[in-house]
Amino acid sequence: MLDLKSFEKAINSLEQLILKMKDKELMNSLDEIVIYGLKAGIIQNFEFTYEISWKYIKRWLELNIGSSFVDGVSRRQLFRLAIEHHLIENVDIWMDYHLARNRTSHTYNLNTAEEVYKTAIEFLGDVKKLYKELELKND
């Protein structure tokens, strides 16, 4: 059985920051530097929430189909196994999240940051679905 508390906290943290960014009244009251800081916080939350998410996928698969099926597989193959077991819905979307995560750790520029920020917003819905599936199948 997986302890999903850290995963839930990571998702909630990402969601709370995204909700702040969607609050037009709040955004209109903030200067550009603070808004930039909020975006940077969303990107950072995306990074660690993505990392936790694929590790929980791997742990669930190890517990439920066996580590011999999971050890040494590529991220794409891991996501394919996750689809077979109805944890996620689309390998390509999850690979996009993986690539976005890698872009943030290898280089930093404003264009990349803006792209990853947008990806983080899209990621929230998919990671919440993953969490619900893990919660349902966590026996």
Protein Blocks (a to p, Z undefined) as FASTA:
>chain_A
ZZfklmmmmmmmmmmmmmmmmmmklmmmpcfklmmmmmmmmmmmmmmmmmmmmmmmmmmm
mmmnopklmgopafklmmmmmmmnomambfklmmmmmmmmmmmmmpccfklmmmmmmmmm
mmmmmmmmmmmmmmmmmZZ
